[in-house]
Each structure stands twice: as structure tokens, then as C-alpha cells.
Amino acid sequence: MFPDEPYAHYEDAQQAAADAWSQLLSDRLTLSRKRAQLREAVVEEADDQADYFELRTEEMEQVVQQGEARYATLVATAEELRVSMTTEEINTLLRQYRATLTDLATQLQPLASQISEAASLVHRAEERAQTLPTSATAPRRAVDAAADRLAEIETLLNQLDAACADNG
């Protein structure tokens, strides 16, 4: 693969960057060897060899610089692909989340109807409890407890409905 070639998959881009890193390390080692050979030729005052190794050192420095640039480009490309892939996954998850909330809101509608029916029954029980003498505390407490539970259920349903209506 060439540095300008677009990568279809994150794994391909990662592998290209890893390959470029390996090549860069190899080139740096070669450059280090050329520098050592140049120093040795200078110490031995072998002018022909020194000129040769100086030229080879300059060539390897350019190769290393190009390799570093290529590696940086490949790493950036891999990161762009990762960000794009992760963003796409997040968007898919959020679409599924919104669809689930919509389904939940749809399921809450019949529940709201049943809670209305329960409220009507509790209201009728409260009216009937008002006709009892004050000494009939057990039925009155039972009606009050039912009204309290219904109020809690209505509050929870309203919270659920509001959360689903917000839809994320």
C-alpha cells in the first residue's frame, strides 16, 4: 500500500502504520551505522571512504525524514478512521436508543389508560369511604393507602413519559 492510498479499514491503516514504524526503525539503525562508519573513516583519515559514508549518511537522513513523515501520516490516517468508525457506532447506538424510547412511550399509552381507570376506581372508593362513620377506620385507611400508591404510580408514569418524550 502507498501512503496516499485510502484505507477502507482501520485494521489495514493500523498495519500500514506498524509496517512504516518497523521500516523507520530499520532505517534509523542503518543511519546510525553509516554515521559510525563515517566517524571511523574520518578517524582513520581515509578521505575516499569518508566522502562515500558522508554521502550515504546524507541519503539515509533523507530516507529517515521521509519515513518519519510517512509514519506520522499513516498514524493520523488510522486515527481518523478510528474516530469515524467510533462516531458511526455511537450514532447507530443512539438511533437504537431513540427507537427504544419511542417504543417505550408507545407502551406507556395503554398503561396511562389503565392508571386513569384505577384513579377513577380509587376516587369512587374515596367517595364511598366518606359515607362511612368515622369509627370505620380500616376501610378509610385502605382507601387512603390505595390513593397514595396510585399517586406514586402516576408520578412514576409521568417521569417515564417525560423521559421518553425528551428522546435523548
SVG drawing of the C-alpha trace seen along z (x, -y; Angstrom):
<svg xmlns="http://www.w3.org/2000/svg" viewBox="-73 -16 117 21">
<polyline fill="none" stroke="black" stroke-width="0.4" points="0.0,0.0 1.1,-3.5 0.9,-6.4 -1.7,-8.3 -3.9,-5.2 -7.1,-5.5 -7.6,-2.7 -11.0,-1.0 -10.5,0.5 -9.0,-0.7 -7.0,2.5 -5.4,2.0 -4.4,-1.5 -3.0,-0.3 -1.0,2.4 0.4,-0.1 1.4,-2.4 3.1,0.6 4.9,1.6 6.1,-2.0 7.3,-2.1 9.3,1.1 10.8,-0.3 11.6,-3.6 13.4,-1.8 15.4,0.2 16.3,-3.0 17.3,-4.7 19.6,-1.8 21.1,-1.9 21.6,-5.7 23.4,-5.1 25.7,-2.5 26.5,-5.0 27.3,-7.7 29.6,-5.2 31.3,-4.2 31.8,-7.9 33.4,-8.6 35.6,-5.6 36.7,-6.8 37.4,-10.3 39.5,-8.9 41.5,-6.7 41.8,-9.7 40.5,-7.6 39.2,-10.5 37.7,-8.4 35.7,-6.3 34.8,-9.4 33.3,-11.0 31.4,-7.9 30.0,-7.4 29.2,-11.1 27.1,-10.8 25.4,-7.6 24.7,-9.3 23.0,-12.2 21.0,-9.9 19.9,-7.9 19.0,-11.1 16.6,-11.9 15.2,-8.4 14.6,-8.6 13.0,-12.0 10.7,-10.7 9.9,-7.6 9.0,-9.8 6.7,-11.9 5.1,-8.8 4.7,-7.2 3.1,-10.4 0.7,-10.5 -0.3,-6.8 -0.9,-7.2 -3.1,-10.2 -5.0,-8.3 -5.5,-5.4 -6.8,-7.7 -9.2,-9.5 -10.6,-6.1 -10.9,-5.1 -12.7,-8.3 -15.0,-7.9 -15.7,-4.3 -16.4,-5.1 -18.6,-8.0 -20.6,-5.9 -21.1,-3.2 -22.2,-5.8 -24.7,-7.3 -26.1,-3.8 -26.4,-3.1 -28.2,-6.5 -30.6,-5.7 -31.4,-2.4 -31.8,-4.1 -34.2,-6.7 -36.2,-3.9 -36.4,-2.0 -37.6,-5.1 -40.3,-5.6 -41.4,-2.0 -41.5,-2.5 -43.6,-5.7 -46.0,-3.7 -46.2,-1.0 -46.9,-3.7 -50.1,-4.9 -52.1,-1.8 -50.6,-1.9 -51.7,-5.6 -55.2,-4.5 -55.2,-1.8 -53.9,-4.2 -56.8,-6.6 -59.2,-3.7 -57.5,-2.9 -57.8,-6.6 -61.5,-6.5 -61.9,-3.5 -59.9,-5.0 -61.9,-8.2 -65.2,-6.2 -63.8,-4.3 -62.9,-7.7 -66.4,-8.9 -67.9,-5.7 -65.5,-5.9 -66.8,-9.4 -70.2,-7.9 -68.8,-5.6 -68.9,-6.6 -65.6,-8.0 -65.3,-4.8 -64.8,-2.7 -61.0,-3.5 -59.8,-0.3 -61.7,-0.9 -60.7,-4.6 -57.0,-3.7 -57.2,-1.1 -58.7,-3.7 -56.0,-6.3 -53.2,-3.8 -54.6,-2.9 -54.8,-6.7 -51.2,-7.2 -49.9,-4.2 -51.8,-5.5 -50.3,-8.9 -46.8,-7.3 -47.6,-5.3 -48.9,-8.4 -45.7,-10.3 -43.5,-7.5 -45.5,-7.2 -45.3,-11.0 -41.5,-10.8 -41.2,-7.9 -43.4,-9.7 -41.3,-12.9 -38.1,-10.9 -39.4,-9.1 -40.7,-12.4 -37.3,-14.0 -36.0,-11.2 -32.4,-11.9"/>
</svg>
